[in-house]
Amino acid sequence: MEFIFEIVIQVIGEILLQVVFEILAELGAHSLADTFKKPKSPVLSTIGFVLWGSIAGAVSLFVFPQSFIENPIIRIISVIVNPLIAGGLMMFIGRQRDKRGRSLVKLDRFGYAFLFALAMAIVRYFFAN
C-alpha cells in the first residue's frame, strides 16, 4: 500500500510541476497578447510552444534536478500521461476564461498545452537524475 501511495505522490509532483510552468507561460502569453495583434501561423506557434516547453523543462532542472518519479517504467508512462493531464487542465482553465469573457491565448487550447508539457516532460525524462 505504501508503494502505491509513494508512486501517486511522485506522479502528482511531476504533473504539478508541468502545470505550474504552463500557468506561468500562460500568464506571460496573456501579458503579451495585445502586443502582437497579427494572427500567428499554427505551424510557427506549434514550433514555438515546443521550444518554450523544452526551455521550461531545462529551467525546471535547475530548480528540481531530480525526477519526482523513481520507477523507470512509471517515468516512461508519465511522459505521455502527465502532458495529457496538464493539457486537459489548461483547456479547462481556457474554458473558464472564455465563460468569463476574458481573452484566450493558444496555450488555453489542449493541443498547444499538450505539446508544451510533452516537450517539458521529454527534457525532464532525459536529463533529470
Buried (B, 14 or more C-beta within 10 A) or exposed (E): EEEEEEBEEBBEBBBEBBBEBBBEBBEEBBEEEEEEEEEEEEEEBBEBBBEBBBBBBEBBBEEBEEBBBEBEEBBEEBBEBBBBBBBEBBBEBBEEBEEEEEEBBBBBBBBBBBBBBBBBBBBBBEEBE
